[in-house]
Each structure stands twice: as structure tokens, then as C-alpha cells.
Amino acid sequence: MRHSWPKAGLVALATLLAADHLAGTAGAGSWLIPQVEAQSKLKSLIDRLRGNTLPKGIAQSNGRIEGQEIDVASKYPGRLVSVDAHEGDTVEAGQVLARIDDREYRAQLLGAQAQVLRAESALSEVDAQIAQRDSDRALAQASFDRIDALFKKGHATAQMRDEAQNKLKVASAAYQAAVAARAQAESAIKAAEADVSRLNAIIEDMVLVAPRRGRVQYELARAGEVVGAGTRVLTLLDLSDISMSIYLPASDVAGIAIGDEARIILDPIPDYVIPATVTFVSGEAQFTPKTVETKEERDKLMFRVKIQIPRALVQKYEKQVKVGVRGAGFVRTSVDAEWPDSLKVNVPQ
């Protein structure tokens, strides 16, 4: 059975633990630790166990540093020729991260380009045929006009006129067929050019590039491996969107607006207060996730609030940025609330 300790007992326990720690280290050179540092650590421990009450109008919740992850995946199957970025590397937008073997598609591209040339040659032949058929049609038209004039004067028979007219119809049909063949030749060129464009796009996609600036979080495939379409090769951490999600009850969320100031204190560096901004407030209540530290909070319906660290600050300290670091987020639930001295912005210089 889990027992509940009174706050006074916790404070006493903390005092005893701290005193025992100081006494135990006295013989091991504790004189190296300034007395003021020991007192500060003791006070910090007692404050944590007491759960110091925040000023009215300020709410607190536990959370973890989060970052948007971006999967860099293969669009087409193939063998990885190289992986040019590795875990921990910072990459720029457009930087080459990996290459997939594209020899098969380059061979297809050569065939498609040859097909374009054949289609263009066929079009030239059709144009020559059109010119010839147009000339034949013009001659047939002139012959018919001459015989028709003679027929009207009685100098040509009806049979002669009919024969000339039939020749004109044949020549006209041949001309129309040549014109239709030109349209088909043009379509063949467009189809071949489209195939060239498609293969060029595939070859371009065989080079995986960073969609934006970030840090390589996971290297999921190695050079020489065969990957399928959609296989993740790398996962990047978007360094422009570092935040913490905290969970607050409706009574606190009611006074929070997008753009409000916030503060973050991280467990590994409790002496620093990091500025942040409220960028999202959930419109629906939910049970808090398992990562929330206390069961009592997990059993309540809360609203998720995202507080984002300024991009300029993240960029300045991006080598120290790590997702998953635990800490606490603070927001003002009243516009009249003032930040206490303990929550004044204090970042490393």
C-alpha cells in the first residue's frame, strides 16, 4: 500500500538526507564545495518537496521538450548507394542526405530520349508528305477546274469531268490523311517527352535531400541495403519548432490565449528560466498521457497547451537542444498576473 507523507515530514526527511549527505562527504574533501552551494541545494530540495504555491494567476504543469520529427523516405525502391548524413549531424535545407542506385532509370531515360528523336523524325516525314499531298491536291484542283470549264462550253465529255472530279477527291483525301498523321506524330512526341520528364523526376527523387534545416535524429538504413518505396532512411528533428506540451484544467485554460507569454524550467538546468510562447490550446479535453508524472493528473480530463521556445533562442543553443528532457511549463492564466522573480527570464549567456 502506498503511504502519503505529510509535507512537514517530507521537509524533515529532506533536511536529514541533505545533512547526512554533507556529513558523509566531509571526510572526502567536502571543503571543496562552497557552503552557499550546499545551502542552495538543500533549499531547492525542500522547495520541491513542499510544492511551493505559485502566485495567483500562474499555472504550472510537468512536460517534456518536444520537437517535430521529419521522416526522409525513399519514394522508389532501390539499393542505397550512400548515406551522407549521420545521427547528430546538422543539415541544411536541400542538402543531400542519401543516394539510391538510379542506373536502371537512367537506361530507361536513354530509351525515352531515343523515342523522342524517332517521333521527331516521323513528324518531319509527315510534314514532307503533307507538302506532297498538298501539291497533288492543287494539281487535281487545277485539272478539274480546266475540264469543268471545257465541259460547260461543250468541249469535254461528262466522263472526263467525272474522272477529274474523282482525282480531286482522292488527292483531297490523301491530304487530309497526311494532316491527321501529323497530329498523331505530334502526340507521339508529347508522349515520349512526358516519359523523359517522368524518368528525370524519378532520377531526381533517387537523391534524398533535407526538406528543411534540422538535426539527424535517427539513421535507419545503411549504404548497400535495398529499400522499398516509402522506406524511412533518416529522421530529422526540425530545429525551428521546439516546444513543450503541458496539460491544464479548464479553469486555467479559460484565461490563456494564443500568443501569451510562458516559461519553461528544465530539470537538468533548474537555475535557468527559458522564455516561451503559447502557440496552441486544445479545443477538447482529454486524459493526460502516461508521461505525466502523477497518477492523479493522468486521471483527470485536461486541455493540452503547447508552449514554443523562440526560434532565435533555439538556434543560438541548438547544439544543446535535446528532446525528451523533463521540466515544468508555466503560463499566466490572468492578464494581470506578474511573473515572480523566480520565473524571470534567465538564459545562459
C-alpha positions as CSV (number, residue, x, y, z in Angstrom):
1,M,0.0,0.0,0.0
2,R,1.3,3.5,-0.9
3,H,1.5,5.8,2.1
4,S,1.1,9.6,2.0
5,W,3.7,11.6,3.8
6,P,2.8,14.9,5.5
7,K,4.6,17.9,4.0
8,A,6.3,18.6,7.3
9,G,7.6,15.1,7.4
10,L,8.9,15.4,3.8
11,V,10.7,18.6,4.7
12,A,12.3,17.0,7.8
13,L,13.3,14.0,5.7
14,A,14.9,16.2,3.1
15,T,16.8,18.1,5.8
16,L,18.1,14.8,7.3
17,L,19.1,13.5,3.9
18,A,20.9,16.6,3.0
19,A,22.6,16.8,6.4
20,D,23.6,13.1,6.1
21,H,25.0,13.8,2.6
22,L,27.1,16.7,3.8
23,A,28.4,14.7,6.8
24,G,29.2,11.7,4.7
25,T,31.2,13.8,2.3
26,A,33.1,15.8,4.9
27,G,35.9,13.3,5.0
28,A,36.2,13.1,1.3
29,G,37.0,16.7,0.7
30,S,33.7,18.4,1.1
31,W,35.6,21.6,1.8
32,L,35.8,21.9,-2.0
33,I,32.0,22.5,-2.1
34,P,31.2,26.1,-1.1
35,Q,28.8,26.3,1.8
36,V,26.4,28.5,-0.1
37,E,26.1,25.9,-2.8
38,A,25.1,23.2,-0.3
39,Q,22.6,25.6,1.3
40,S,21.1,26.3,-2.2
41,K,20.8,22.6,-3.0
42,L,19.1,22.0,0.4
43,K,16.7,24.8,-0.2
44,S,15.9,23.6,-3.7
45,L,15.2,20.1,-2.4
46,I,12.9,21.4,0.4
47,D,11.0,23.7,-2.0
48,R,10.4,20.7,-4.3
49,L,9.1,18.6,-1.5
50,R,6.9,21.4,-0.2
51,G,5.5,22.1,-3.7
52,N,5.7,25.8,-3.2
53,T,2.5,27.6,-4.1
54,L,2.7,29.7,-7.3
55,P,1.3,33.3,-7.3
56,K,-2.3,33.6,-8.2
57,G,-2.8,33.8,-11.9
58,I,0.0,31.4,-12.9
59,A,-0.4,27.8,-13.6
60,Q,2.2,25.0,-13.8
61,S,2.3,21.6,-15.4
62,N,5.0,19.0,-16.0
63,G,6.1,18.2,-19.5
64,R,8.9,17.2,-21.8
65,I,10.8,19.1,-24.5
66,E,9.3,18.1,-27.9
67,G,10.4,18.6,-31.5
68,Q,8.8,17.9,-34.8
69,E,10.3,14.9,-36.5
70,I,10.5,14.7,-40.3
71,D,10.9,11.3,-42.0
72,V,13.1,11.3,-45.0
73,A,11.9,8.3,-47.0
74,S,12.6,6.7,-50.4
75,K,9.9,7.3,-53.0
76,Y,11.0,4.4,-55.2
77,P,12.7,1.1,-54.4
78,G,16.4,0.5,-54.9
79,R,19.8,0.0,-53.3
80,L,21.2,2.7,-51.2
81,V,24.5,3.8,-52.8
82,S,25.4,6.2,-50.0
83,V,24.1,7.7,-46.8
84,D,25.8,11.1,-46.5
85,A,24.4,12.3,-43.1
86,H,24.6,10.6,-39.8
87,E,23.0,10.8,-36.3
88,G,23.8,14.1,-34.7
89,D,24.6,15.9,-37.9
90,T,23.0,19.3,-38.5
91,V,21.8,19.6,-42.1
92,E,20.6,22.5,-44.2
93,A,17.5,22.6,-46.4
94,G,18.3,21.0,-49.8
95,Q,21.4,19.2,-48.5
96,V,22.0,15.7,-50.0
97,L,21.3,13.1,-47.3
98,A,21.4,9.8,-49.3
99,R,21.5,8.4,-52.8
100,I,19.7,5.4,-54.3
101,D,21.1,3.5,-57.3
102,D,19.4,5.0,-60.4
103,R,21.2,3.1,-63.2
104,E,18.1,1.3,-64.3
105,Y,16.1,4.5,-64.6
106,R,19.0,6.2,-66.5
107,A,18.9,3.4,-69.0
108,Q,15.2,3.8,-69.4
109,L,15.8,7.6,-69.8
110,L,18.2,6.9,-72.7
111,G,15.5,4.8,-74.4
112,A,12.9,7.5,-73.9
113,Q,15.1,10.2,-75.3
114,A,15.7,8.0,-78.4
115,Q,12.0,7.6,-78.7
116,V,11.7,11.4,-78.8
117,L,14.2,11.6,-81.6
118,R,12.3,8.9,-83.6
119,A,9.0,10.7,-83.0
120,E,10.5,14.0,-84.2
121,S,11.9,12.2,-87.3
122,A,8.5,10.7,-88.0
123,L,7.0,14.2,-87.8
124,S,9.5,15.5,-90.3
125,E,8.5,12.7,-92.7
126,V,4.8,13.5,-92.2
127,D,5.5,17.2,-92.9
128,A,7.1,16.2,-96.2
129,Q,4.1,14.0,-97.1
130,I,1.7,16.9,-96.3
131,A,3.6,19.1,-98.7
132,Q,3.5,16.5,-101.4
133,R,-0.2,15.7,-100.8
134,D,-1.0,19.4,-100.9
135,S,0.8,19.8,-104.2
136,D,-1.1,16.8,-105.6
137,R,-4.4,18.3,-104.4
138,A,-3.6,21.6,-106.1
139,L,-2.8,20.0,-109.4
140,A,-6.0,17.9,-109.2
141,Q,-8.0,21.1,-108.4
142,A,-6.5,22.9,-111.4
143,S,-7.2,20.0,-113.7
144,F,-10.8,19.7,-112.5
145,D,-11.3,23.4,-113.0
146,R,-10.0,23.3,-116.5
147,I,-12.1,20.3,-117.6
148,D,-15.1,21.7,-115.9
149,A,-14.8,24.9,-117.9
150,L,-14.5,22.9,-121.1
151,F,-17.4,20.8,-120.1
152,K,-19.6,23.8,-119.7
153,K,-18.6,25.0,-123.2
154,G,-19.3,21.6,-124.6
155,H,-15.6,20.8,-125.4
156,A,-15.3,18.0,-122.8
157,T,-17.5,15.0,-122.1
158,A,-19.2,14.2,-118.8
159,Q,-16.9,11.2,-118.3
160,M,-13.8,13.4,-118.5
161,R,-15.3,15.8,-115.9
162,D,-16.2,12.9,-113.6
163,E,-12.7,11.4,-113.8
164,A,-11.1,14.8,-113.0
165,Q,-13.5,15.2,-110.1
166,N,-12.7,11.8,-108.7
167,K,-8.9,12.5,-108.9
168,L,-9.6,15.7,-106.9
169,K,-11.4,13.8,-104.2
170,V,-8.6,11.2,-103.9
171,A,-6.0,14.0,-103.7
172,S,-8.0,15.8,-101.1
173,A,-8.5,12.7,-99.0
174,A,-4.8,11.9,-99.2
175,Y,-4.0,15.4,-98.0
176,Q,-6.4,15.1,-95.0
177,A,-4.9,11.8,-94.1
178,A,-1.4,13.4,-94.0
179,V,-2.7,16.2,-91.8
180,A,-4.2,13.6,-89.4
181,A,-0.9,11.7,-89.4
182,R,0.8,14.9,-88.3
183,A,-1.4,15.2,-85.3
184,Q,-0.6,11.6,-84.4
185,A,3.1,12.3,-84.8
186,E,2.9,15.4,-82.5
187,S,1.1,13.3,-79.9
188,A,3.8,10.7,-80.1
189,I,6.4,13.4,-79.4
190,K,4.5,14.7,-76.4
191,A,4.1,11.1,-75.0
192,A,7.9,10.5,-75.5
193,E,8.8,13.8,-73.9
194,A,6.4,13.1,-71.0
195,D,8.2,9.8,-70.4
196,V,11.5,11.6,-70.4
197,S,10.2,14.1,-67.8
198,R,8.8,11.2,-65.7
199,L,12.2,9.4,-65.7
200,N,14.1,12.6,-64.9
201,A,11.8,13.2,-61.9
202,I,12.4,9.6,-60.7
203,I,16.1,10.1,-61.0
204,E,15.9,13.3,-59.1
205,D,13.9,11.6,-56.4
206,M,16.6,8.9,-56.1
207,V,18.6,11.6,-54.4
208,L,17.2,12.2,-50.9
209,V,17.6,15.8,-49.7
210,A,16.7,17.6,-46.5
211,P,13.3,19.3,-46.7
212,R,14.4,21.8,-44.2
213,R,17.2,22.6,-41.7
214,G,17.4,20.2,-38.9
215,R,19.4,17.6,-37.0
216,V,19.6,13.9,-37.9
217,Q,17.8,12.2,-35.1
218,Y,17.9,8.6,-36.4
219,E,19.8,6.8,-39.1
220,L,17.5,4.0,-40.1
221,A,19.3,2.5,-43.2
222,R,22.8,1.9,-44.3
223,A,24.6,2.1,-47.6
224,G,24.3,-1.2,-49.5
225,E,20.8,-2.0,-48.2
226,V,17.9,-2.4,-50.5
227,V,15.0,-0.2,-49.5
228,G,11.4,-0.3,-50.7
229,A,9.1,2.5,-51.7
230,G,8.3,4.6,-48.6
231,T,11.1,3.1,-46.5
232,R,12.4,5.6,-44.0
233,V,16.1,6.2,-44.3
234,L,16.6,9.1,-41.9
235,T,14.6,11.0,-39.3
236,L,15.3,14.7,-38.8
237,L,14.5,16.9,-35.9
238,D,13.1,20.2,-37.0
239,L,15.1,22.8,-35.0
240,S,12.7,25.6,-35.9
241,D,9.9,24.0,-33.7
242,I,11.0,23.1,-30.2
243,S,8.3,23.2,-27.6
244,M,6.7,21.6,-24.5
245,S,3.2,20.3,-24.2
246,I,1.6,20.8,-20.8
247,Y,-1.9,19.8,-19.6
248,L,-4.1,22.1,-17.6
249,P,-7.7,22.0,-16.3
250,A,-10.5,24.0,-17.9
251,S,-10.3,26.6,-15.1
252,D,-6.8,27.5,-16.1
253,V,-7.2,27.2,-19.8
254,A,-10.1,29.7,-19.8
255,G,-7.6,32.5,-19.2
256,I,-5.0,31.5,-21.7
257,A,-4.8,33.0,-25.3
258,I,-2.6,32.2,-28.2
259,G,0.5,34.4,-28.1
260,D,0.6,34.6,-24.3
261,E,4.0,34.5,-22.6
262,A,5.1,31.3,-20.9
263,R,8.1,30.0,-19.1
264,I,10.0,26.7,-19.0
265,I,12.3,25.3,-16.4
266,L,14.2,22.1,-17.2
267,D,15.2,19.6,-14.6
268,P,18.8,19.3,-15.7
269,I,19.3,23.1,-15.5
270,P,16.9,24.4,-12.9
271,D,18.7,27.7,-12.4
272,Y,17.6,28.9,-15.9
273,V,14.2,30.2,-16.9
274,I,13.5,29.8,-20.6
275,P,11.0,32.1,-22.3
276,A,8.3,30.6,-24.4
277,T,5.0,31.5,-26.2
278,V,1.6,29.8,-26.2
279,T,1.1,28.6,-29.8
280,F,-1.7,26.1,-29.3
281,V,-4.6,25.4,-26.9
282,S,-6.6,22.3,-27.5
283,G,-10.3,22.7,-28.0
284,E,-11.2,19.3,-26.5
285,A,-10.4,17.9,-23.1
286,Q,-8.5,14.6,-22.9
287,F,-6.9,12.3,-20.3
288,T,-3.3,13.3,-19.9
289,P,-0.7,10.9,-21.4
290,K,1.3,8.4,-19.3
291,T,4.3,10.7,-19.5
292,V,2.7,13.0,-16.9
293,E,4.4,12.3,-13.6
294,T,1.5,11.8,-11.2
295,K,-1.4,9.4,-11.4
296,E,-3.8,12.0,-10.1
297,E,-3.1,14.2,-13.1
298,R,-3.4,11.3,-15.5
299,D,-6.8,10.5,-14.2
300,K,-8.2,14.0,-14.9
301,L,-9.5,15.4,-18.1
302,M,-7.2,18.2,-19.1
303,F,-6.5,20.5,-22.1
304,R,-3.2,20.3,-24.0
305,V,-1.4,23.6,-24.2
306,K,1.7,23.9,-26.4
307,I,4.3,26.4,-25.4
308,Q,7.1,27.1,-28.0
309,I,10.6,28.3,-27.4
310,P,11.6,31.2,-29.6
311,R,13.4,30.1,-32.8
312,A,16.2,32.6,-32.3
313,L,16.9,31.2,-28.9
314,V,16.8,27.6,-30.1
315,Q,19.2,28.5,-33.0
316,K,21.6,30.1,-30.5
317,Y,21.8,27.0,-28.4
318,E,20.8,24.4,-30.9
319,K,23.8,22.1,-30.1
320,Q,22.4,21.8,-26.5
321,V,18.8,21.2,-27.7
322,K,17.6,17.7,-26.7
323,V,14.1,16.3,-27.0
324,G,12.6,14.3,-24.1
325,V,14.2,16.4,-21.4
326,R,11.8,16.8,-18.5
327,G,10.8,20.0,-16.9
328,A,7.9,22.3,-16.0
329,G,5.9,24.8,-18.0
330,F,4.4,27.9,-16.6
331,V,1.6,30.1,-18.1
332,R,-0.3,33.1,-16.9
333,T,-4.0,32.5,-16.5
334,S,-4.7,36.1,-15.9
335,V,-3.5,39.2,-17.8
336,D,-3.0,41.0,-14.5
337,A,-0.6,38.3,-13.2
338,E,3.0,39.3,-12.8
339,W,5.9,36.9,-13.2
340,P,7.6,36.3,-9.8
341,D,11.3,36.8,-9.5
342,S,11.8,33.0,-9.6
343,L,10.2,33.0,-13.1
344,K,12.0,36.0,-14.6
345,V,13.7,35.0,-17.9
346,N,17.2,33.8,-17.2
347,V,19.1,32.1,-20.0
348,P,22.8,31.2,-20.3
349,Q,24.9,34.0,-21.7
